[in-house]
């Protein structure tokens, strides 16, 4: 199955949840496309509108990393969400909510298999402990209440094409992915959690969002090495997620550090003290 050209008719479940499903054969970046479209015609891109492709040529990740995937091997989707109901201070939860929503959607594809999907803080999705999906959320310039959430899911990527040893795909795990159902499940969970957070005035604990993220997050209870923006590495055990969505890491069983940004690696044990 080449799957090179799509029409939105191929996504009936997604179209039942989303007001706009735009399918493109190829693009450099779905996030850049949606951001541009929202700037040009915001009324044409209401809440949960999305653009997708299975041939993204220059995907972007954290720290402006770029990657290229073979055509047809990964699903790139960017969703515009209306964040106006959320206090600005609570909007840091949007990437975590997206990660949790995608974790739940991927888990729904794994029912009755031996495989599991978990969330790696803040918003990578792991299949059996290896990365299957990365997420990048961006505020639209000039439209501060619109956030575009881009996801790249490794669907039909052969093991030989995986970018790094810590990545995986549905195909590499011997699984089929129903792209339409995956997207519909993702959008449903995303919308549900955003609405809950808005209804609770941005209180992640009261809304159930904090509990939802923690329940899916395999980082908690893991020994981690966190590469901090200043170049230092923080070793410790990931204990919990705080009310602002930050990771609380306990060092030497007593000192708590709060991590708001950084690359987290799950480690089996820390190296001996130097």
KOLTORVEX-369298 format. One record per residue (C-alpha): residue number from 0; residue in three letters; x, y, z. Coordinates in nm, 3 decimals. Layout:
N
+-----+--------+---------+---------+---------+
| num | residu |    east |   north |      up |
+-----+--------+---------+---------+---------+
| NUM |    ala |       X |       Y |       Z |
...
+-----+--------+---------+---------+---------+
***
This chain:
274
+-----+--------+---------+---------+---------+
| num | residu |    east |   north |      up |
+-----+--------+---------+---------+---------+
|   0 |    unk |   0.000 |   0.000 |   0.000 |
|   1 |    unk |   0.166 |   0.322 |  -0.107 |
|   2 |    unk |  -0.075 |   0.561 |   0.064 |
|   3 |    unk |   0.089 |   0.847 |  -0.120 |
|   4 |    unk |  -0.223 |   1.045 |  -0.199 |
|   5 |    unk |  -0.501 |   1.104 |   0.044 |
|   6 |    unk |  -0.837 |   1.263 |   0.028 |
|   7 |    unk |  -1.017 |   1.352 |   0.347 |
|   8 |    unk |  -1.280 |   1.094 |   0.249 |
|   9 |    unk |  -1.024 |   0.843 |   0.374 |
|  10 |    unk |  -1.071 |   0.985 |   0.726 |
|  11 |    unk |  -1.443 |   0.958 |   0.809 |
|  12 |    unk |  -1.394 |   0.906 |   1.184 |
|  13 |    unk |  -1.158 |   1.204 |   1.204 |
|  14 |    unk |  -1.393 |   1.420 |   0.998 |
|  15 |    unk |  -1.673 |   1.339 |   1.245 |
|  16 |    unk |  -1.467 |   1.503 |   1.524 |
|  17 |    unk |  -1.283 |   1.776 |   1.333 |
|  18 |    unk |  -1.442 |   2.069 |   1.146 |
|  19 |    unk |  -1.164 |   2.065 |   0.887 |
|  20 |    unk |  -0.949 |   1.774 |   0.772 |
|  21 |    unk |  -0.702 |   1.891 |   0.511 |
|  22 |    unk |  -0.489 |   1.619 |   0.355 |
|  23 |    unk |  -0.178 |   1.709 |   0.157 |
|  24 |    unk |   0.034 |   1.471 |  -0.045 |
|  25 |    unk |   0.361 |   1.619 |   0.074 |
|  26 |    unk |   0.486 |   1.920 |   0.268 |
|  27 |    unk |   0.796 |   2.042 |   0.448 |
|  28 |    unk |   0.622 |   2.099 |   0.781 |
|  29 |    unk |   0.257 |   2.055 |   0.877 |
|  30 |    unk |   0.303 |   2.294 |   1.172 |
|  31 |    unk |   0.445 |   2.569 |   0.949 |
|  32 |    unk |   0.156 |   2.516 |   0.705 |
|  33 |    unk |  -0.117 |   2.542 |   0.970 |
|  34 |    unk |   0.047 |   2.843 |   1.137 |
|  35 |    unk |   0.055 |   3.018 |   0.799 |
|  36 |    unk |  -0.308 |   2.925 |   0.725 |
|  37 |    unk |  -0.428 |   3.052 |   1.064 |
|  38 |    unk |  -0.246 |   3.381 |   1.011 |
|  39 |    unk |  -0.396 |   3.415 |   0.661 |
|  40 |    unk |  -0.754 |   3.306 |   0.737 |
|  41 |    unk |  -0.816 |   3.236 |   1.107 |
|  42 |    unk |  -1.193 |   3.188 |   1.064 |
|  43 |    unk |  -1.127 |   2.900 |   0.823 |
|  44 |    unk |  -0.931 |   2.708 |   1.088 |
|  45 |    unk |  -1.163 |   2.664 |   1.388 |
|  46 |    unk |  -1.083 |   2.454 |   1.697 |
|  47 |    unk |  -0.962 |   2.100 |   1.610 |
|  48 |    unk |  -0.901 |   2.180 |   1.243 |
|  49 |    unk |  -0.610 |   1.977 |   1.115 |
|  50 |    unk |  -0.372 |   1.922 |   0.828 |
|  51 |    unk |  -0.201 |   1.589 |   0.770 |
|  52 |    unk |   0.035 |   1.412 |   0.538 |
|  53 |    unk |   0.234 |   1.092 |   0.526 |
|  54 |    unk |   0.521 |   1.261 |   0.346 |
|  55 |    unk |   0.668 |   1.540 |   0.560 |
|  56 |    unk |   1.006 |   1.652 |   0.428 |
|  57 |    unk |   1.141 |   1.873 |   0.705 |
|  58 |    unk |   0.973 |   1.798 |   1.033 |
|  59 |    unk |   1.085 |   2.003 |   1.331 |
|  60 |    unk |   1.134 |   1.902 |   1.689 |
|  61 |    unk |   1.268 |   2.057 |   2.005 |
|  62 |    unk |   1.573 |   2.280 |   1.969 |
|  63 |    unk |   1.490 |   2.320 |   1.599 |
|  64 |    unk |   1.605 |   1.968 |   1.522 |
|  65 |    unk |   1.487 |   1.851 |   1.182 |
|  66 |    unk |   1.430 |   1.503 |   1.054 |
|  67 |    unk |   1.324 |   1.338 |   0.733 |
|  68 |    unk |   1.113 |   1.023 |   0.708 |
|  69 |    unk |   1.067 |   0.802 |   0.402 |
|  70 |    unk |   0.739 |   0.883 |   0.220 |
|  71 |    unk |   0.446 |   0.681 |   0.352 |
|  72 |    unk |   0.627 |   0.570 |   0.668 |
|  73 |    unk |   0.499 |   0.823 |   0.921 |
|  74 |    unk |   0.187 |   1.026 |   0.983 |
|  75 |    unk |   0.245 |   1.398 |   1.040 |
|  76 |    unk |  -0.055 |   1.591 |   1.169 |
|  77 |    unk |  -0.096 |   1.944 |   1.302 |
|  78 |    unk |  -0.408 |   2.052 |   1.490 |
|  79 |    unk |  -0.518 |   2.408 |   1.563 |
|  80 |    unk |  -0.668 |   2.443 |   1.910 |
|  81 |    unk |  -0.849 |   2.736 |   2.069 |
|  82 |    unk |  -0.680 |   2.809 |   2.402 |
|  83 |    unk |  -0.887 |   3.118 |   2.484 |
|  84 |    unk |  -1.070 |   2.937 |   2.767 |
|  85 |    unk |  -0.741 |   2.866 |   2.944 |
|  86 |    unk |  -0.563 |   3.118 |   3.166 |
|  87 |    unk |  -0.223 |   3.194 |   3.013 |
|  88 |    unk |  -0.051 |   3.040 |   3.316 |
|  89 |    unk |  -0.223 |   2.706 |   3.247 |
|  90 |    unk |  -0.131 |   2.684 |   2.880 |
|  91 |    unk |   0.194 |   2.504 |   2.955 |
|  92 |    unk |  -0.030 |   2.201 |   3.006 |
|  93 |    unk |  -0.129 |   2.195 |   2.637 |
|  94 |    unk |   0.176 |   1.994 |   2.519 |
|  95 |    unk |   0.133 |   1.748 |   2.807 |
|  96 |    unk |  -0.238 |   1.710 |   2.730 |
|  97 |    unk |  -0.151 |   1.643 |   2.367 |
|  98 |    unk |   0.105 |   1.382 |   2.469 |
|  99 |    unk |  -0.144 |   1.213 |   2.700 |
| 100 |    unk |  -0.414 |   1.220 |   2.431 |
| 101 |    unk |  -0.183 |   1.060 |   2.175 |
| 102 |    unk |  -0.067 |   0.802 |   2.430 |
| 103 |    unk |  -0.430 |   0.707 |   2.488 |
| 104 |    unk |  -0.499 |   0.693 |   2.113 |
| 105 |    unk |  -0.198 |   0.471 |   2.047 |
| 106 |    unk |  -0.289 |   0.249 |   2.343 |
| 107 |    unk |  -0.633 |   0.197 |   2.186 |
| 108 |    unk |  -0.456 |   0.043 |   1.885 |
| 109 |    unk |  -0.279 |  -0.205 |   2.115 |
| 110 |    unk |  -0.581 |  -0.365 |   2.282 |
| 111 |    unk |  -0.543 |  -0.744 |   2.304 |
| 112 |    unk |  -0.171 |  -0.729 |   2.221 |
| 113 |    unk |   0.130 |  -0.764 |   2.451 |
| 114 |    unk |   0.239 |  -0.407 |   2.365 |
| 115 |    unk |   0.201 |  -0.095 |   2.578 |
| 116 |    unk |   0.201 |   0.280 |   2.520 |
| 117 |    unk |   0.321 |   0.528 |   2.780 |
| 118 |    unk |   0.399 |   0.897 |   2.801 |
| 119 |    unk |   0.754 |   1.020 |   2.852 |
| 120 |    unk |   0.749 |   1.363 |   3.014 |
| 121 |    unk |   0.668 |   1.609 |   2.877 |
| 122 |    unk |   0.516 |   1.481 |   2.551 |
| 123 |    unk |   0.692 |   1.193 |   2.377 |
| 124 |    unk |   0.489 |   0.877 |   2.330 |
| 125 |    unk |   0.666 |   0.548 |   2.387 |
| 126 |    unk |   0.570 |   0.208 |   2.246 |
| 127 |    unk |   0.725 |  -0.063 |   2.464 |
| 128 |    unk |   0.967 |   0.198 |   2.596 |
| 129 |    unk |   1.086 |   0.330 |   2.258 |
| 130 |    unk |   0.975 |   0.657 |   2.097 |
| 131 |    unk |   0.693 |   0.624 |   1.845 |
| 132 |    unk |   0.567 |   0.984 |   1.848 |
| 133 |    unk |   0.704 |   1.330 |   1.912 |
| 134 |    unk |   0.495 |   1.641 |   1.964 |
| 135 |    unk |   0.568 |   2.011 |   1.921 |
| 136 |    unk |   0.319 |   2.282 |   2.026 |
| 137 |    unk |   0.357 |   2.638 |   1.897 |
| 138 |    unk |   0.159 |   2.956 |   1.958 |
| 139 |    unk |   0.054 |   3.125 |   1.634 |
| 140 |    unk |   0.226 |   3.463 |   1.594 |
| 141 |    unk |  -0.029 |   3.742 |   1.624 |
| 142 |    unk |  -0.295 |   3.493 |   1.741 |
| 143 |    unk |  -0.193 |   3.418 |   2.101 |
| 144 |    unk |  -0.508 |   3.215 |   2.172 |
| 145 |    unk |  -0.442 |   2.967 |   1.891 |
| 146 |    unk |  -0.195 |   2.686 |   1.954 |
| 147 |    unk |  -0.086 |   2.452 |   1.676 |
| 148 |    unk |   0.008 |   2.105 |   1.797 |
| 149 |    unk |   0.218 |   1.898 |   1.559 |
| 150 |    unk |   0.263 |   1.523 |   1.600 |
| 151 |    unk |   0.475 |   1.277 |   1.407 |
| 152 |    unk |   0.372 |   0.914 |   1.449 |
| 153 |    unk |   0.594 |   0.638 |   1.311 |
| 154 |    unk |   0.333 |   0.419 |   1.146 |
| 155 |    unk |   0.470 |   0.210 |   0.860 |
| 156 |    unk |   0.838 |   0.287 |   0.912 |
| 157 |    unk |   1.060 |  -0.019 |   0.865 |
| 158 |    unk |   1.303 |  -0.091 |   1.147 |
| 159 |    unk |   1.595 |  -0.013 |   0.914 |
| 160 |    unk |   1.461 |   0.341 |   0.856 |
| 161 |    unk |   1.420 |   0.433 |   1.223 |
| 162 |    unk |   1.625 |   0.748 |   1.290 |
| 163 |    unk |   1.779 |   0.638 |   1.619 |
| 164 |    unk |   1.812 |   0.318 |   1.820 |
| 165 |    unk |   1.565 |   0.452 |   2.077 |
| 166 |    unk |   1.285 |   0.492 |   1.819 |
| 167 |    unk |   1.023 |   0.244 |   1.704 |
| 168 |    unk |   0.716 |   0.225 |   1.482 |
| 169 |    unk |   0.395 |   0.028 |   1.456 |
| 170 |    unk |   0.546 |  -0.170 |   1.168 |
| 171 |    unk |   0.872 |  -0.236 |   1.352 |
| 172 |    unk |   0.666 |  -0.382 |   1.637 |
| 173 |    unk |   0.470 |  -0.597 |   1.390 |
| 174 |    unk |   0.156 |  -0.390 |   1.427 |
| 175 |    unk |  -0.091 |  -0.227 |   1.188 |
| 176 |    unk |  -0.208 |   0.127 |   1.259 |
| 177 |    unk |  -0.557 |   0.246 |   1.167 |
| 178 |    unk |  -0.465 |   0.609 |   1.097 |
| 179 |    unk |  -0.823 |   0.736 |   1.086 |
| 180 |    unk |  -0.919 |   0.580 |   1.419 |
| 181 |    unk |  -0.590 |   0.693 |   1.575 |
| 182 |    unk |  -0.656 |   1.055 |   1.479 |
| 183 |    unk |  -1.021 |   1.047 |   1.585 |
| 184 |    unk |  -0.926 |   0.900 |   1.926 |
| 185 |    unk |  -0.647 |   1.156 |   1.964 |
| 186 |    unk |  -0.872 |   1.452 |   1.883 |
| 187 |    unk |  -1.145 |   1.326 |   2.116 |
| 188 |    unk |  -0.907 |   1.289 |   2.411 |
| 189 |    unk |  -0.733 |   1.618 |   2.333 |
| 190 |    unk |  -1.061 |   1.810 |   2.324 |
| 191 |    unk |  -1.194 |   1.640 |   2.639 |
| 192 |    unk |  -0.887 |   1.729 |   2.845 |
| 193 |    unk |  -0.861 |   2.087 |   2.714 |
| 194 |    unk |  -1.229 |   2.142 |   2.795 |
| 195 |    unk |  -1.185 |   1.993 |   3.144 |
| 196 |    unk |  -0.887 |   2.220 |   3.214 |
| 197 |    unk |  -1.079 |   2.525 |   3.091 |
| 198 |    unk |  -1.386 |   2.436 |   3.299 |
| 199 |    unk |  -1.166 |   2.411 |   3.609 |
| 200 |    unk |  -1.024 |   2.758 |   3.546 |
| 201 |    unk |  -0.686 |   2.615 |   3.453 |
| 202 |    unk |  -0.645 |   2.405 |   3.769 |
| 203 |    unk |  -0.479 |   2.087 |   3.640 |
| 204 |    unk |  -0.536 |   1.889 |   3.960 |
| 205 |    unk |  -0.904 |   1.981 |   4.003 |
| 206 |    unk |  -0.975 |   1.918 |   3.633 |
| 207 |    unk |  -0.833 |   1.566 |   3.643 |
| 208 |    unk |  -0.573 |   1.659 |   3.381 |
| 209 |    unk |  -0.281 |   1.617 |   3.621 |
| 210 |    unk |  -0.407 |   1.272 |   3.721 |
| 211 |    unk |  -0.461 |   1.174 |   3.358 |
| 212 |    unk |  -0.107 |   1.275 |   3.261 |
| 213 |    unk |   0.047 |   1.107 |   3.567 |
| 214 |    unk |  -0.146 |   0.783 |   3.508 |
| 215 |    unk |   0.002 |   0.751 |   3.157 |
| 216 |    unk |   0.353 |   0.877 |   3.239 |
| 217 |    unk |   0.624 |   0.611 |   3.264 |
| 218 |    unk |   0.881 |   0.876 |   3.355 |
| 219 |    unk |   0.740 |   0.884 |   3.709 |
| 220 |    unk |   0.921 |   0.639 |   3.934 |
| 221 |    unk |   1.202 |   0.607 |   3.680 |
| 222 |    unk |   1.563 |   0.700 |   3.736 |
| 223 |    unk |   1.633 |   0.983 |   3.494 |
| 224 |    unk |   1.916 |   1.189 |   3.356 |
| 225 |    unk |   1.793 |   1.534 |   3.258 |
| 226 |    unk |   2.002 |   1.744 |   3.019 |
| 227 |    unk |   1.933 |   2.097 |   3.137 |
| 228 |    unk |   1.936 |   2.400 |   2.907 |
| 229 |    unk |   2.259 |   2.521 |   3.074 |
| 230 |    unk |   2.445 |   2.205 |   2.971 |
| 231 |    unk |   2.439 |   2.037 |   3.311 |
| 232 |    unk |   2.295 |   1.691 |   3.372 |
| 233 |    unk |   2.064 |   1.628 |   3.664 |
| 234 |    unk |   2.045 |   1.270 |   3.795 |
| 235 |    unk |   1.765 |   1.150 |   4.017 |
| 236 |    unk |   1.429 |   0.980 |   4.038 |
| 237 |    unk |   1.127 |   1.136 |   3.872 |
| 238 |    unk |   0.877 |   1.163 |   4.155 |
| 239 |    unk |   0.571 |   1.350 |   4.035 |
| 240 |    unk |   0.442 |   1.629 |   3.812 |
| 241 |    unk |   0.375 |   1.962 |   3.983 |
| 242 |    unk |   0.063 |   2.179 |   3.935 |
| 243 |    unk |   0.239 |   2.369 |   3.654 |
| 244 |    unk |   0.326 |   2.053 |   3.461 |
| 245 |    unk |   0.690 |   2.053 |   3.563 |
| 246 |    unk |   0.876 |   1.736 |   3.652 |
| 247 |    unk |   0.984 |   1.697 |   4.014 |
| 248 |    unk |   1.310 |   1.500 |   4.039 |
| 249 |    unk |   1.443 |   1.379 |   4.374 |
| 250 |    unk |   1.821 |   1.358 |   4.406 |
| 251 |    unk |   1.991 |   1.136 |   4.663 |
| 252 |    unk |   1.647 |   1.060 |   4.810 |
| 253 |    unk |   1.619 |   1.407 |   4.963 |
| 254 |    unk |   1.678 |   1.707 |   4.738 |
| 255 |    unk |   1.393 |   1.803 |   4.508 |
| 256 |    unk |   1.457 |   1.977 |   4.177 |
| 257 |    unk |   1.185 |   2.108 |   3.949 |
| 258 |    unk |   1.246 |   2.067 |   3.576 |
| 259 |    unk |   1.049 |   2.284 |   3.332 |
| 260 |    unk |   1.250 |   2.209 |   3.020 |
| 261 |    unk |   1.515 |   1.962 |   2.926 |
| 262 |    unk |   1.576 |   1.634 |   2.754 |
| 263 |    unk |   1.490 |   1.346 |   2.984 |
| 264 |    unk |   1.651 |   1.006 |   2.947 |
| 265 |    unk |   1.513 |   0.709 |   3.138 |
| 266 |    unk |   1.816 |   0.526 |   3.282 |
| 267 |    unk |   1.847 |   0.189 |   3.453 |
| 268 |    unk |   2.099 |   0.315 |   3.706 |
| 269 |    unk |   2.315 |   0.619 |   3.746 |
| 270 |    unk |   2.690 |   0.603 |   3.687 |
| 271 |    unk |   2.920 |   0.567 |   3.987 |
| 272 |    unk |   3.012 |   0.895 |   4.151 |
| 273 |    unk |   3.322 |   1.044 |   3.996 |
+-----+--------+---------+---------+---------+
***
